[in-house]
Amino acid sequence: MVTNGEHLVAKLYDRGNLFDPDCPTRVILDRIGDKWTVLAVLLLSNGPLRFTQLRDGIGRVAPKVLTQTLRRLERDGLVTREVFAEVPPRVVYTLTPLGQSLIGPIRAVSDWAEVHVPAITAAQHSYDLDSA
């Protein structure tokens, strides 16, 4: 339960409260925890990319899903989309400073997942055998 004091602290420090069910922090957490967001941010951490470079780098992502992800990231101020008046048109996506601030946390979680995938898949396998 969130107390009035916790709301006051969140407002005083201009910070969200993840445990407040009405706080938009939960929506943001959902966004940055999305696998397509994680992969897009990691690819863009190396510099600006075109849509096809992102799609090919991510692999097995439908163009519609990637487009929706990039639009949400642009709306959230994490990515900029720049269209160049060329034939054919060239569109480049770049992390904003806010988006760049996500690189460290996303890399930490991604590294953790890659290091621990054998233990997690072994636990899943064991659980499935025990549950059968």
C-alpha positions in Angstrom: 0.0 0.0 0.0 1.3 3.4 -0.9 1.0 6.1 1.8 0.5 9.8 1.4 4.0 10.3 2.6 5.4 8.2 -0.2 3.4 10.2 -2.7 4.8 13.4 -1.2 8.3 12.1 -1.4 7.8 11.1 -5.1 6.4 14.5 -5.9 9.1 16.4 -3.9 11.9 14.7 -5.8 10.1 14.6 -9.1 10.4 10.9 -9.2 8.0 8.1 -9.9 6.9 5.4 -7.5 7.0 1.9 -9.0 4.8 0.5 -6.2 2.0 3.0 -6.9 -0.4 1.2 -9.2 -1.4 4.6 -10.8 2.2 5.7 -11.4 3.3 5.8 -15.1 6.6 4.3 -14.0 5.0 0.9 -14.5 4.3 1.7 -18.2 7.9 2.8 -18.6 9.2 -0.3 -16.9 7.0 -2.4 -19.2 8.4 -0.5 -22.2 12.1 -0.9 -21.3 11.6 -4.5 -20.3 10.2 -5.4 -23.7 12.6 -7.7 -25.6 12.4 -5.6 -28.9 13.2 -2.4 -27.0 16.2 -4.1 -25.3 17.5 -5.4 -28.6 16.9 -2.1 -30.4 18.6 0.0 -27.7 21.6 -2.4 -27.7 22.0 -2.1 -31.4 21.6 1.6 -31.4 24.2 1.9 -28.7 26.8 1.6 -31.4 25.4 4.5 -33.4 22.6 5.5 -35.8 21.1 2.7 -37.9 18.6 2.4 -40.7 15.4 0.3 -40.3 16.8 -2.6 -42.3 20.0 -2.6 -40.2 17.9 -2.8 -37.0 15.6 -5.5 -38.5 18.6 -7.6 -39.7 20.5 -7.1 -36.4 17.6 -8.1 -34.3 16.5 -11.0 -36.5 13.1 -12.7 -36.5 11.2 -9.5 -35.8 8.2 -8.6 -38.0 8.6 -5.2 -39.7 5.3 -4.1 -38.1 6.5 -5.0 -34.6 9.8 -3.2 -35.1 8.0 -0.2 -36.5 5.6 -0.1 -33.5 8.6 -0.5 -31.1 10.5 2.3 -32.7 7.5 4.6 -32.7 7.0 4.0 -29.0 10.6 4.7 -28.3 10.4 7.9 -30.3 7.3 8.9 -28.4 9.0 8.3 -25.1 11.9 10.4 -26.1 14.4 7.6 -26.3 15.0 7.5 -30.1 15.0 10.1 -32.8 13.9 9.3 -36.4 15.5 11.4 -39.1 14.2 11.2 -42.7 16.5 12.3 -45.5 15.0 13.6 -48.7 16.6 11.1 -51.1 15.4 8.6 -53.6 14.6 6.2 -52.1 14.0 8.0 -48.8 16.6 7.2 -46.1 15.4 7.0 -42.5 17.9 6.8 -39.6 17.2 6.0 -36.0 19.5 7.4 -33.2 19.4 7.1 -29.4 18.7 10.4 -27.7 20.7 11.3 -24.5 17.8 9.8 -22.5 18.0 6.7 -24.6 21.7 6.5 -24.1 21.1 6.6 -20.4 19.4 3.2 -20.8 22.5 1.5 -22.3 24.2 0.7 -19.0 21.1 -0.8 -17.2 20.1 -2.8 -20.3 23.6 -4.1 -20.9 23.7 -5.2 -17.2 20.5 -7.2 -17.5 21.5 -8.6 -20.9 24.9 -9.7 -19.7 23.2 -11.3 -16.7 20.8 -13.2 -18.9 23.6 -14.4 -21.2 25.7 -15.6 -18.3 22.9 -17.4 -16.5 21.0 -18.9 -19.5 22.5 -22.4 -18.9 21.4 -22.4 -15.2 17.9 -21.1 -16.0 17.3 -23.5 -18.9 18.5 -26.4 -16.6 16.1 -25.3 -13.9 13.3 -25.1 -16.4 14.0 -28.5 -17.7 14.2 -29.9 -14.1 10.9 -28.2 -13.2 9.2 -29.6 -16.3 10.4 -33.1 -15.6 9.2 -32.9 -12.0 5.8 -31.4 -13.1 5.1 -34.1 -15.7 
